[in-house]
Amino acid sequence: MNAKDYSDPDYSADVVIVGCGVAGALTAAGLAQQGVNVLMIDAGPRITRENILQAYAASPQRGLPTAPYPNVSHASHPIELDPNHYLVQAGPEAFGTIYERVVGGTTWHWEATCLRLLPSDFRLRSETGLGEDWPLSYDELETWYGAAETALGVAGNANDNLGSPRKGDYPMPAMPLSYLDQQFAKILSDTPYNLVTTPAARNSQAYGDRAACCGSGSCIPICPSGAKYDALVHVELAEAAGAQVVADCVVHHVDLDERNDVAGLRFKRSDGTDGTIVARVFVLAAHGLETAKILLMSKSERYPNGVANTSDQVGRNLMDHPYKVSWALSDQPLWPFRGPITLSSVENTRWGNWRALRPAYRIVVGNSGWAWPTGAPISTVNDLIDQGLEGAALDRAIKDHVSRQVLIASMTEQLPDPDNRIVPDYDKRDAIGIPRPRLHYRYDAYTHRGMAEAETVHESILSRLGTDKPRHSPEPWNGAHIIGTYRMGDNPKSSVVNTDLQSHDHANLFLLGSGVFPTAGAANPTLTIAALSLRAVKPIMDRLSL
């Protein structure tokens, strides 16, 4: 059954973790700090904040999240301007996601929003008849949510009603609201929409050897000071405890032994040469697309559908948080760009008795003008030049226009659909011969009902604020949250991992990340990823003790 000779591996460890993003880094640090010999391996290069800041300053597309990050040929990543770059879009709609394949992962350019799922998110099917129930409850995860908030360093207001009851305070007080956010709070104060400070893994004061936020407004694509958490924090903590990090090595195959356990991993270096890794326990934490692709590529005579896939659920049930985006010009200056790119949101739209008919959603107040939908301020300058403005008149018009740019966006829940999936494309390979991810994806009527509801609410809110006629994204915009594809469950026939994130099929294989989510809810996934990753440390330790 072992399809590869592992008698002389390139690397060995007690635990090997594939992927140095937030899931892999948290678990690696937790294990290494208990004396476990841990090897972390990542497909992409190791980068520094200084180099990314230099690339950001030099980039003509600096507003795009992926623009300053290396897109190396052996570990290419998706980009915003071309949904077919690296990803293979099989339709009927494009899954236009982005992510980084570097040490530290996508937390380099994440928004840092740290929301908990709601108790009702864990029992969606029981309450609405839609989707799936999770095999664990909110109460079982509450303590781990608190641990994740401490690990990442989350600033928030525990008195805000976010629908997720908590036993303790946040590690830091919430960031102060900007003038723009304060104006939204005023016009929403007598409406059903309760504006709250969005909890975020961004320092409102010095925390964890990191300085307080400097308010640069460039959280996406790069925090200049490190006040915003990124996974390099826990990569370095893992290294300090003895873990080894190997970059620029792309894992592409999982081999099994005669006992049905994982025997080892195959990888390719950046020059295309081959290598192997052995360990006692194997952890895949390369997020929903890359982890699923590795499993599906790991075919054998006994497992023609790939590793960990007797359920035929690997790669399926791909979800995101589709956005309805609306933007307008306010009647009076509101001065966006002061502080982080988002500070406040409406969260009480995430729960209600209407959820069987249309999705939960959260309304985000943008603090970066029209940068997201139009590419401002460059697009603003071009539009004003086309109107014939130049010199001092152009300067005044730019300042006036940018000071009045407002944006709100609703991030909506999407249901699991087995036909929304990722598979390896053996006809379209990358520079070192590894199949690229092929995506089959569509939005269902449930999602479109959420988009319609969001547009109606946006019109109402922006009218109260005092704006010109709002513009709306005509189609859902991808939220770049890769959810599902190897979901958690009690039944091995319909799920891939158990509540410990351990493969039903292979006892020494664990799968981390939002790929394990049975449903998506309407909360950004990172805090739940972090909570589940911290929780997985003990089951991995228990497996090592056998």
KAMOWO-V169945 format. One line per field, one symbol per residue. psi: psi as a letter, one per 20 degrees, with the letter a starting at -180 (. if undefined). Layout:
# KAMOWO-V169945
psi: ???
This chain:
# KAMOWO-V169945
psi: hojqokhmqhqqrgpppopkahghggggghghijjpoppppqharprqhghhgghghipiliipgigjqpmqhilqrqrhinijogqooiaiqpnlrqrqmrphbiihkrhjpmqqrqhhhilgghhijqcqqqjrrghhighhgghhhgghmpproiiqojinpqirrqhqqqqqqrgghhhghgiihkriooprpppqmppirppljqrqpikhjkgoipphijhpprihghghhgghjiqpporkpopippqqaijjrphrqqrprhjiqqrqpqrhqppplkrhghghggghilqrhhmijrqkkhikipirkpranqqpppqrpqhqpimrjoariphrroijjiqrjjiihrqqrqppoqkkckgghijqighgggghghijqrchhggghgggghijpqpqppoqqqqpoiiorpqpoiiorahjjpqrppppqqprhgghhgggggggggggghghhnrapqqqphrqppikooqaimqqrhoiijrhraijkpphhohkpqprrihiphrhbkqpighhggghghhigghgghhhi.
